[in-house]
């Protein structure tokens, strides 16, 4: 759960969040609408999308594959410095089941396909 990873508050109810209570919000889904009210006056809002949000101190970032950075992440995982959350493993021939599991939602990690 999010709390086991150090979160003070874990909720799916935006009304439970304090307005202007966060120094930074990183939005990996693109839910820009309505989230600006949760950013502190000197805080930052970062979204992974093409569109620049219409919010003060907002940033739009793009993620691109980079072999050197992926290698560094792999080394961090191997060294135990970066913990991955894996919800389930599936073989290649079970891709339908893996997709169903992912679509069902509620996962506390990624679905991994082994080739």
C-alpha positions as CSV (number, residue, x, y, z in Angstrom):
1,X,0.0,0.0,0.0
2,X,1.0,3.6,-0.3
3,X,1.3,4.0,3.4
4,X,3.8,1.1,3.6
5,X,5.9,3.1,1.2
6,X,5.9,6.1,3.5
7,X,2.8,8.1,2.4
8,X,1.2,10.0,5.3
9,X,-2.2,10.0,3.5
10,X,-3.6,7.6,0.9
11,X,-7.0,8.3,-0.5
12,X,-9.0,8.1,-3.7
13,X,-11.1,11.1,-2.5
14,X,-9.8,14.4,-3.7
15,X,-11.9,16.2,-1.1
16,X,-9.8,14.6,1.6
17,X,-6.7,16.4,0.4
18,X,-5.6,19.7,1.9
19,X,-5.8,22.6,-0.5
20,X,-2.4,24.2,-1.2
21,X,-0.9,21.4,0.9
22,X,1.7,20.0,-1.5
23,X,5.1,21.4,-2.5
24,X,5.0,19.3,-5.6
25,X,2.5,17.2,-7.5
26,X,3.7,14.8,-10.2
27,X,0.8,13.8,-12.4
28,X,1.6,10.8,-14.6
29,X,-2.0,10.5,-15.9
30,X,-2.8,14.0,-17.0
31,X,-5.6,15.0,-14.6
32,X,-4.6,18.6,-14.7
33,X,-8.2,19.9,-14.2
34,X,-8.8,20.8,-10.6
35,X,-5.4,19.7,-9.2
36,X,-3.9,23.1,-9.1
37,X,-5.7,23.9,-5.9
38,X,-3.7,21.3,-4.1
39,X,-0.3,22.9,-5.0
40,X,1.3,25.2,-2.3
41,X,1.7,28.8,-3.3
42,X,5.4,28.2,-4.1
43,X,4.9,24.6,-5.2
44,X,5.3,23.0,-8.6
45,X,3.0,20.9,-10.8
46,X,4.6,18.4,-13.2
47,X,2.6,16.4,-15.7
48,X,3.9,13.8,-18.3
49,X,2.0,15.0,-21.3
50,X,2.5,17.0,-24.5
51,X,0.3,19.9,-23.3
52,X,1.6,22.6,-20.9
53,X,-0.8,22.9,-18.0
54,X,-2.3,26.3,-17.5
55,X,-1.1,26.6,-13.9
56,X,1.6,28.7,-12.3
57,X,5.0,26.9,-11.9
58,X,3.8,24.0,-14.0
59,X,6.0,21.8,-16.1
60,X,5.3,19.3,-18.9
61,X,7.9,16.6,-19.2
62,X,8.3,13.9,-21.8
63,X,9.8,10.5,-21.0
64,X,12.1,8.9,-23.6
65,X,13.9,5.6,-23.5
66,X,17.6,6.0,-22.8
67,X,19.9,3.0,-22.7
68,X,22.4,4.5,-20.2
69,X,19.6,5.6,-17.8
70,X,17.8,2.2,-18.1
71,X,21.1,0.5,-17.3
72,X,21.6,2.7,-14.2
73,X,18.0,1.8,-13.1
74,X,18.8,-1.9,-13.6
75,X,22.0,-1.6,-11.5
76,X,20.0,0.2,-8.7
77,X,17.4,-2.6,-8.7
78,X,20.2,-5.2,-8.6
79,X,21.9,-3.4,-5.7
80,X,18.6,-3.1,-3.8
81,X,18.6,0.7,-4.0
82,X,15.3,0.8,-6.0
83,X,12.4,-1.4,-5.1
84,X,10.0,-2.5,-7.8
85,X,6.3,-3.2,-7.2
86,X,5.2,-6.2,-9.2
87,X,1.6,-7.3,-8.9
88,X,1.8,-10.4,-11.0
89,X,3.9,-12.4,-13.5
90,X,2.5,-14.0,-16.6
91,X,4.0,-16.1,-19.4
92,X,3.8,-15.0,-23.0
93,X,1.0,-17.4,-23.7
94,X,-1.0,-16.0,-20.8
95,X,-1.1,-12.4,-22.2
96,X,-4.9,-12.4,-22.3
97,X,-5.0,-13.2,-18.6
98,X,-2.4,-10.5,-17.9
99,X,-4.4,-7.9,-19.9
100,X,-7.6,-8.8,-18.0
101,X,-5.7,-8.5,-14.7
102,X,-4.4,-5.1,-15.7
103,X,-7.8,-3.9,-16.9
104,X,-9.5,-5.0,-13.7
105,X,-7.5,-2.3,-11.9
106,X,-6.6,-2.0,-8.2
107,X,-3.1,-3.2,-8.7
108,X,-0.3,-2.4,-6.3
109,X,2.4,-2.8,-8.9
110,X,3.1,-3.7,-12.5
111,X,2.0,-6.7,-14.5
112,X,5.1,-8.5,-15.9
113,X,5.1,-10.6,-19.1
114,X,8.0,-13.1,-19.3
115,X,9.2,-13.9,-22.8
